[in-house]
Amino acid sequence: EAVAALQRQVDLLGAELTETRSELRDTREAMRTLASAVPLEFTVAQYNILASYLGQNTQPWFLYGVDLRSTEGQERRSQIMDKFYERDSVTGQLRNKGWPNYVRGILTEDEIRSVENLDDAHFRWEARRQRLVEETTNLDADVVSLVECDHFDNFFRPALAEYGYDGVHRKRPRQSSHDGCALFWKRQKFELVASDGIDFIDRVDPETGTLMKDRCALVVLLRSRTHPGKRIIVISVHLARNPEDVRQDRLRTKQVAQVFRLLSDFAARHSADDPSGCDTAVLMCGDLNATNFAKLRGMSLALAAITSSRVHPFMWDAQDVPTRAT
């Protein structure tokens, strides 16, 4: 009799569990229906964090601790930059490589010590790495692009994981550098479907056929956890330096064209390139080192047309969101 009573209780609990599961399925379906009626909204942040070996006050574009903002100071800065980039006419090697060679004769010994003191206090990797995490997480963005990101595996990935972010990284092809592009996303909002990347081919050595590569791009396909039918493609990129040098636009155009080709192939592989579906938005974030992205996009489109390359709708519909000068 006791066994029979226990069995009735088990059967009753089983029926209640079945009913609860059914209600849970109905609730999930209702949530999906409700979510589909509400636009997917999310925030994105882009941050050039300066690689640990580049984030130094002794770099000619920093030099905090010395007044280089006045008219006279700007002239001194110009002299420093000229000396920094000066090359030997025969060997092509930098003539003033290494701190403080490129400021000798322009800054005084006291000014050099002032720059070094601020570098030690605020720019050392050990001093600024946690501040970078604080600045990044204070943005509270759903998707974050970090360029010039090194120490990915041994610092940024575990550090940002504590704040609910997952991420992937691609190292730039330069042998002497460990930085590259990284993308992070809040795991409660998105899940990773796929990722890929490319190392930009800047030129080919005509004698050896060696491919000259220095920078890269990273792309991810993310699926929304709140809107299961919605996906987004996010690209993180760092284009060639010196935005003030229009001669570099030719190289940046080649790099943008390679990004577009990567996007087109990546989207096609993952059925995310159908313009009629409109379920996969595309965002490109990064340090573009450019004052006018439309110009680069236009030249890249022309290049794509000449080479009969596949063209993703993003190439035509992208809207520029410029930032202030940095």
Buried (B, 14 or more C-beta within 10 A) or exposed (E): EEEEEEEEEEEEEEEEEEEEEEEEEEEEEEEBEEBEEEEBEBEBBBBBBBBBEBBBBBBBEBBEBBEBEEEEEEEBBEBBEEBBEEEEEEEEEBBBEEBBEBBEEBBEEEBBEBBBEBBEEEBBBEEBBEEBBEEBBEEEBBBBBBBBBBBBEEBBBEBBEEEEBBBBBBBBBBEEBBBBBBBBBBBEBBBBBBBBBBBBBBEEEEEEEEEEBBBBBBBBBBBBBBBBEBBBBBBBBBBBBEBEEEEBBEBBBBBBBBBBBBBBBBBEEBEBBEEEEEBBBBBBBBBBBBEEBEBBBBBBBEBBEEEEBBBBBBBEEBEEEEEEEE
